[in-house]
Amino acid sequence: MSGIPTRRLGTGGPEVTVLGYGAMELRGLPHRKPRPITDREAEAALSSVLDSGITFIDTAVDYGTSEELIGRYLAHRRDEYVLASKVGCPLEHQPEADPGRSLAHDYSPANLRAGLAQSLRRLRTDHLDLVQLHISPSLETIRQEDAIGTLLELRDRGDVRFIGISSSPPNLDDHLGVAEFQTIQLPYSAAERRLEARITRAAESGKGVIVRGGVAQGAPARRVEDWDDIRVEELRGDDTTAGFLLRFAITHPGVTTVIVGSADSSHIAANAHAAARGPLPADVYAETVRRLDEAGIRPLALAEV
C-alpha cells in the first residue's frame, strides 16, 4: 500500500498521487534529443512507478518511444494509474529535427483526432484519462482551430475523460481563463517560483494543477546545491536535495501533482519515498520561503507578465 498522499485533479477529477511520473525519459533514439533505453530498463522503470504507488503518468505523442513502452509494459495494469498524454504534436518521430527548437505543432481538428487515435493504439487503451494541448498555443490559435471544440468532441464520445493544456508564459494567463480546461500543466519549483500565484489562481478556479520541473527546474547558471545564501542542507533534514525540492513543490496547497521523470527504477523509488513523507513541516516551509525571498527568488504578482 502506497503512503503517497493523493489530491483531486480538478473539480470532479480523479484522485492522483502528489507525485506523478513524467515519461519523457523513455523517449529512446527516435527523438531529436535521443536517450538510449533498453526494453529491460523501460520495463523495470515502469514497473517501479506502479510498484512505488505512483498513480499518475504523463506522456505525449512526440516523446519518442514513450507511449509504446507504456502500452507494452503497463497496459495489463491499466486500472492502477491515471493516464495523461498530449495532442497537437507531429505524428511522426523526427529524430533529425533541431534539438534546440520546439517542433512545429498543428492544432487542427484532423491532427488532434489523429494524434489521440495514435496515442490510444500506442498506449494499448481505449481511453485517456486526460488529454492536454501541447506547447502552450496562443488563445488565438486555439480559437482559430476550434481546438477546444475538438477536445470536447473527443471527450463526449468517450475517448478522453478530461481535457487540459500544458502551458507556459506568455500564454498562461489566457489559458487560466478558459473554463473548459479542467487541468493546467506549468513549470514550478523552489528555484523557479515566478508562477506561484498562478497556481493558486488555477486551483481556486477548480482546475487541477500539474507541475513539471519541480525537482530539476533551476535558476540559470547555478544549482540549488550551490546556493550558499539559501543553505539547503540546513533545511532538508533527512531528505536528499531532490527529495526536499519535491516536498517543497507539493507543499503548495494548489499543486495537485508534481511529475518527475527518470528511467532509473532506484531514483523512482527514492522520489516515491520522499513524496510519501508529504508536505514540508510548516516551519521549514516558511523558513525556506523566507530565504528564497531574500535571495530574490520570488513569485510574480498576478499583474506581472
C-alpha positions in Angstrom: 0.0 0.0 0.0 1.4 3.3 -1.0 1.9 6.0 1.5 2.0 8.8 -1.1 -0.7 11.4 -0.4 -3.4 12.0 -3.0 -5.2 15.0 -4.3 -8.1 15.5 -6.6 -7.1 16.5 -10.2 -9.5 19.4 -10.5 -13.2 19.6 -9.7 -14.8 16.3 -10.4 -11.4 14.8 -11.5 -9.8 11.6 -10.3 -7.7 11.3 -7.1 -4.0 11.1 -8.0 -0.8 10.9 -6.0 1.1 14.1 -5.4 4.0 12.6 -7.2 3.4 11.7 -10.9 5.6 10.1 -13.5 6.8 12.2 -16.4 7.6 9.7 -19.2 9.9 11.8 -21.5 12.9 9.8 -20.1 11.6 6.8 -22.1 11.9 8.7 -25.4 14.7 6.4 -26.8 16.5 7.1 -30.0 13.7 8.2 -32.4 13.7 11.7 -30.8 15.6 14.9 -31.6 17.1 14.7 -28.1 17.9 10.9 -28.1 18.2 9.0 -24.9 19.1 5.3 -25.4 17.0 2.9 -23.3 16.7 -0.9 -23.4 13.4 -2.7 -23.2 14.6 -4.2 -19.9 15.4 -0.8 -18.5 12.0 0.6 -19.6 10.1 -2.4 -18.1 12.0 -2.0 -14.8 11.3 1.7 -14.6 7.6 1.5 -15.4 7.1 -1.4 -13.0 8.8 0.7 -10.4 6.4 3.5 -11.0 3.3 1.5 -10.1 5.0 -0.7 -7.5 6.1 2.5 -5.7 2.5 3.6 -5.6 2.6 6.4 -8.2 -0.8 6.7 -9.8 -0.4 9.4 -12.4 1.6 9.0 -15.7 2.1 11.9 -18.2 3.4 11.4 -21.7 3.0 12.9 -25.2 2.8 11.9 -28.8 6.2 13.3 -29.5 8.1 11.7 -26.6 9.8 9.2 -28.9 9.1 5.6 -27.8 7.5 6.6 -24.5 3.9 5.8 -25.4 4.8 2.5 -27.0 6.7 1.4 -23.9 4.0 2.4 -21.5 1.5 0.4 -23.6 3.8 -2.6 -23.9 4.6 -2.9 -20.2 1.7 -1.3 -18.3 -1.4 -2.0 -20.4 -2.2 -5.1 -18.3 -2.2 -2.8 -15.2 -4.4 -0.1 -16.7 -6.7 0.2 -13.7 -3.8 1.2 -11.5 -3.0 4.6 -13.0 -4.5 7.8 -14.4 -3.1 8.2 -17.9 -2.4 11.6 -19.5 -1.0 12.4 -22.9 -0.8 15.4 -25.2 -2.0 16.3 -28.7 -1.1 18.9 -31.3 2.2 17.3 -31.8 3.7 15.9 -35.1 2.5 12.4 -35.6 5.8 11.0 -36.9 9.1 10.7 -35.0 11.5 13.5 -36.1 15.0 12.4 -34.9 16.7 14.8 -37.3 14.9 17.9 -36.0 16.9 20.7 -34.4 17.1 19.7 -30.7 17.3 23.3 -29.7 13.9 24.3 -31.1 10.3 23.1 -30.4 8.7 21.2 -33.2 6.0 22.8 -35.2 2.6 21.9 -33.8 -0.7 21.5 -35.5 -3.9 22.1 -33.6 -6.3 21.4 -36.4 -9.2 19.0 -35.7 -7.7 16.4 -38.1 -4.4 16.4 -36.3 -5.9 16.4 -32.8 -8.1 13.4 -33.7 -5.3 11.6 -35.4 -2.9 12.2 -32.6 -5.3 10.9 -30.0 -6.1 7.8 -32.1 -2.4 7.1 -32.4 -1.9 7.5 -28.7 -4.7 5.1 -27.9 -3.1 2.5 -30.2 0.4 3.0 -28.8 -0.8 3.0 -25.2 -3.0 0.0 -25.8 -6.0 1.5 -24.1 -9.5 2.5 -25.2 -9.4 5.9 -23.5 -7.1 8.6 -21.9 -8.0 9.9 -18.6 -6.6 13.3 -19.6 -5.6 14.8 -22.9 -3.7 18.1 -23.0 -2.9 20.6 -25.8 0.9 20.6 -26.0 3.4 23.5 -26.2 1.2 26.3 -24.9 -0.5 27.5 -28.1 -1.9 31.1 -28.1 -5.6 31.6 -27.4 -5.9 33.0 -30.9 -4.6 29.7 -32.4 -6.8 27.7 -30.1 -9.9 29.6 -31.3 -8.9 29.6 -35.0 -8.5 25.9 -35.0 -11.6 25.2 -32.7 -9.2 23.1 -30.7 -11.5 23.2 -27.6 -14.4 22.1 -29.7 -12.5 19.1 -31.0 -11.3 18.1 -27.5 -14.9 18.4 -26.2 -16.0 16.2 -29.1 -13.4 13.6 -28.1 -14.5 13.8 -24.5 -18.1 13.4 -25.4 -17.5 10.2 -27.4 -15.6 8.7 -24.5 -12.0 8.7 -25.9 -10.9 11.0 -23.1 -12.3 11.8 -19.7 -10.9 15.2 -19.0 -9.2 18.0 -21.1 -6.4 20.4 -20.2 -3.4 22.2 -21.5 0.4 22.1 -21.0 1.1 25.8 -20.6 3.7 28.5 -20.0 4.1 32.3 -20.3 3.2 34.4 -22.2 0.0 32.5 -22.9 -0.5 31.1 -19.4 -2.8 33.8 -18.1 -5.1 33.4 -21.1 -5.2 29.7 -20.6 -6.2 30.1 -16.9 -9.3 31.9 -18.1 -10.5 29.1 -20.3 -13.3 27.3 -18.3 -13.2 24.2 -20.5 -9.6 23.4 -19.4 -10.0 21.1 -16.4 -6.3 20.9 -15.8 -3.3 23.1 -16.4 0.4 22.0 -16.5 3.1 24.5 -15.8 6.7 24.8 -14.6 7.3 25.4 -10.9 10.0 24.7 -8.3 11.8 26.2 -5.3 14.3 27.6 -7.8 11.7 29.0 -10.2 8.8 30.5 -8.2 7.5 33.1 -10.8 4.2 31.3 -11.3 3.4 30.6 -7.7 0.4 33.0 -7.6 -0.9 31.4 -10.9 -1.0 28.0 -9.2 -3.2 29.5 -6.5 -5.5 31.1 -9.1 -5.8 27.9 -11.1 -6.7 25.8 -8.1 -9.2 28.4 -6.8 -10.9 28.2 -10.2 -11.3 24.4 -9.8 -8.5 23.4 -12.2 -6.1 20.5 -11.4 -2.5 21.8 -11.4 0.2 19.6 -12.8 3.7 20.8 -12.1 6.6 19.9 -14.3 10.2 20.7 -13.4 9.5 20.5 -9.6 12.9 18.9 -9.0 15.0 19.8 -12.0 13.7 23.3 -12.8 16.6 25.5 -11.6 17.8 29.0 -11.9 20.2 29.7 -14.8 23.9 29.0 -14.3 23.6 27.7 -10.8 22.3 24.7 -9.0 20.3 24.7 -5.8 23.0 22.8 -4.0 25.4 25.7 -4.6 23.1 28.4 -3.2 25.1 29.4 -0.2 22.6 32.1 0.7 19.8 29.6 1.0 21.8 26.8 2.7 19.5 24.0 1.7 21.5 21.5 3.7 20.3 23.2 6.9 16.7 22.8 5.9 16.4 19.4 4.3 16.9 17.3 7.3 16.9 13.6 6.3 15.8 14.4 2.7 18.1 14.4 -0.2 18.2 17.7 -2.0 15.9 16.3 -4.8 13.5 14.9 -2.1 13.5 18.3 -0.4 12.7 20.1 -3.6 9.9 17.7 -4.4 8.4 18.2 -1.0 8.7 21.9 -1.3 6.6 21.8 -4.5 3.9 19.6 -3.1 3.6 21.8 0.0 1.9 24.5 -2.2 -1.8 23.7 -1.5 -2.7 24.5 -5.1 -0.5 21.8 -6.6 -2.2 18.6 -7.4 0.7 16.5 -8.6 4.4 17.0 -9.5 5.6 15.0 -12.4 9.2 13.8 -12.2 10.9 11.8 -14.9 13.6 9.1 -14.6 14.5 5.9 -16.4 16.2 4.6 -13.2 14.0 2.5 -11.0 16.0 3.3 -7.9 15.5 7.0 -8.5 11.8 6.5 -9.0 11.6 4.6 -5.7 13.5 7.3 -3.9 11.2 10.0 -5.3 8.2 8.0 -4.1 9.8 7.7 -0.6 10.2 11.4 -0.4 6.7 12.1 -1.6 5.3 9.7 1.0 6.7 12.0 3.7 4.2 14.6 2.5 4.5 18.4 2.5 7.3 20.0 4.4 6.6 21.0 8.1 5.1 24.5 8.3 8.1 26.0 10.0 10.6 24.5 7.5 8.5 25.7 4.6 8.1 29.2 6.0 11.9 29.5 6.6 12.6 28.2 3.1 10.3 30.7 1.5 11.9 33.5 3.6 15.4 32.6 2.4 14.2 32.3 -1.2 12.6 35.7 -0.9 15.7 37.2 0.5 17.7 35.6 -2.4 15.4 37.2 -4.9 13.7 34.0 -5.9 10.1 35.3 -5.6 6.8 34.7 -7.3 5.5 37.3 -9.8 2.4 39.2 -8.9 -0.7 38.4 -10.9 -0.4 41.7 -12.7 3.1 40.9 -13.9 3.7 39.2 -17.2 
